[in-house]
């Protein structure tokens, strides 16, 4: 389990924690799997809706994959002021470490203004890395 990574953009606080999934990984085949838990908190004064997401997933060799899509886990949640939304998802890599970062594309539901919220860069670390001891 890693530390929490947190970033706030326009009163929207994003917290991330990643977990290496040893039972779903096959290091001898170059398959490494992580889960990540994300908490989105609206500490602003107006409701917001998460419309889309953009992820940049980079492996230990510097190869970056961009993933875009509507909402998260099949939902486009609306967060009233003070509300939070949490979900868990996952990603595979071909290397024993990497990192992820991205954006949530949001809309302020009262004004219709669209804006991006930064997802903090977080590391994907496994016990199979050469350069770190766990």
C-alpha positions as CSV (number, residue, x, y, z in Angstrom):
1,X,0.0,0.0,0.0
2,X,1.3,3.4,-0.9
3,X,0.8,6.9,0.7
4,X,-2.1,9.1,-0.3
5,X,-1.5,11.6,-3.0
6,X,-3.7,14.7,-2.8
7,X,-4.3,17.8,-5.0
8,X,-6.9,20.5,-5.0
9,X,-8.1,22.4,-8.1
10,X,-11.0,24.9,-7.8
11,X,-12.2,23.6,-4.5
12,X,-12.3,20.0,-5.8
13,X,-9.9,17.8,-3.8
14,X,-8.7,14.6,-5.3
15,X,-7.0,11.9,-3.1
16,X,-5.5,8.8,-4.5
17,X,-4.0,5.6,-3.0
18,X,-2.6,2.8,-5.1
19,X,-2.2,-0.9,-4.3
20,X,0.0,-3.5,-6.0
21,X,-2.1,-6.6,-6.7
22,X,0.3,-9.5,-6.3
23,X,-2.4,-12.1,-6.8
24,X,-3.4,-10.7,-10.3
25,X,0.2,-10.1,-11.4
26,X,2.6,-12.4,-13.3
27,X,6.1,-10.9,-12.9
28,X,7.7,-13.8,-14.9
29,X,5.4,-12.9,-17.8
30,X,5.9,-9.1,-17.5
31,X,2.4,-8.5,-16.2
32,X,2.0,-6.2,-13.2
33,X,-1.4,-5.1,-11.9
34,X,-2.4,-2.2,-9.6
35,X,-5.7,-1.0,-8.1
36,X,-6.2,2.6,-7.1
37,X,-8.8,4.2,-4.9
38,X,-9.8,7.7,-5.6
39,X,-11.8,10.1,-3.5
40,X,-13.3,13.3,-5.1
41,X,-14.4,15.9,-2.6
42,X,-16.4,19.0,-3.5
43,X,-15.4,21.7,-0.9
44,X,-16.8,24.5,-3.1
45,X,-20.1,26.3,-3.1
46,X,-21.7,24.9,-6.2
47,X,-22.6,21.5,-7.5
48,X,-20.2,19.9,-10.0
49,X,-20.5,16.9,-12.3
50,X,-17.6,14.7,-13.5
51,X,-18.1,14.4,-17.3
52,X,-14.9,12.8,-18.6
53,X,-11.5,11.6,-17.6
54,X,-8.0,11.6,-19.2
55,X,-5.3,9.4,-17.8
56,X,-1.6,9.3,-18.7
57,X,-0.1,6.0,-17.6
58,X,3.7,5.7,-17.8
59,X,5.7,2.6,-17.3
60,X,9.3,2.2,-16.0
61,X,10.7,2.5,-19.6
62,X,9.0,5.8,-20.1
63,X,6.2,4.5,-22.4
64,X,3.1,6.5,-21.9
65,X,-0.4,5.4,-22.7
66,X,-3.3,7.9,-22.7
67,X,-6.7,6.7,-21.8
68,X,-9.8,8.9,-22.3
69,X,-13.4,8.1,-21.5
70,X,-16.8,9.3,-20.2
71,X,-17.1,9.5,-16.4
72,X,-15.5,7.0,-14.1
73,X,-16.5,3.3,-13.6
74,X,-19.6,3.9,-15.8
75,X,-20.8,6.9,-13.8
76,X,-20.8,10.7,-14.2
77,X,-21.4,11.6,-10.6
78,X,-22.8,15.0,-9.5
79,X,-21.3,16.2,-6.2
80,X,-23.2,18.8,-4.2
81,X,-21.2,21.1,-2.0
82,X,-19.6,19.0,0.8
83,X,-20.2,15.7,-0.9
84,X,-17.6,13.1,-1.8
85,X,-17.5,10.3,-4.4
86,X,-15.1,7.4,-4.1
87,X,-14.3,4.6,-6.5
88,X,-11.7,1.9,-7.1
89,X,-10.3,1.0,-10.5
90,X,-7.1,-0.6,-11.8
91,X,-4.4,-0.6,-14.4
92,X,-1.9,-3.1,-15.8
93,X,1.7,-2.4,-16.7
94,X,4.4,-4.5,-18.4
95,X,7.1,-3.2,-15.9
96,X,7.3,-3.5,-12.1
97,X,6.8,0.2,-11.6
98,X,5.4,3.3,-13.2
99,X,3.1,6.3,-12.5
100,X,-0.2,7.8,-13.4
101,X,-1.6,11.3,-13.7
102,X,-4.5,12.8,-15.3
103,X,-7.5,15.2,-15.4
104,X,-11.2,15.0,-14.6
105,X,-13.2,17.2,-17.0
106,X,-15.9,18.7,-14.9
107,X,-18.9,21.1,-15.3
108,X,-20.3,23.5,-12.7
109,X,-24.0,22.4,-12.9
110,X,-25.4,25.8,-12.0
111,X,-23.3,28.0,-14.3
112,X,-22.5,25.4,-17.0
113,X,-18.9,26.4,-16.9
114,X,-16.5,23.5,-17.8
115,X,-13.2,23.1,-16.1
116,X,-10.4,20.6,-15.6
117,X,-9.4,19.2,-12.2
118,X,-5.9,17.7,-11.9
119,X,-5.5,14.2,-10.6
120,X,-2.2,14.1,-8.7
121,X,0.7,12.1,-10.1
122,X,0.9,8.9,-8.1
123,X,3.4,6.1,-8.3
124,X,2.8,2.4,-9.0
125,X,5.4,0.5,-7.0
126,X,5.7,-3.2,-6.7
127,X,8.1,-5.5,-4.6
128,X,9.6,-6.6,-8.0
129,X,11.5,-3.3,-8.6
130,X,15.3,-3.5,-8.8
131,X,15.9,-0.1,-7.4
132,X,13.8,-0.2,-4.2
133,X,13.6,-2.5,-1.2
134,X,10.3,-3.1,0.5
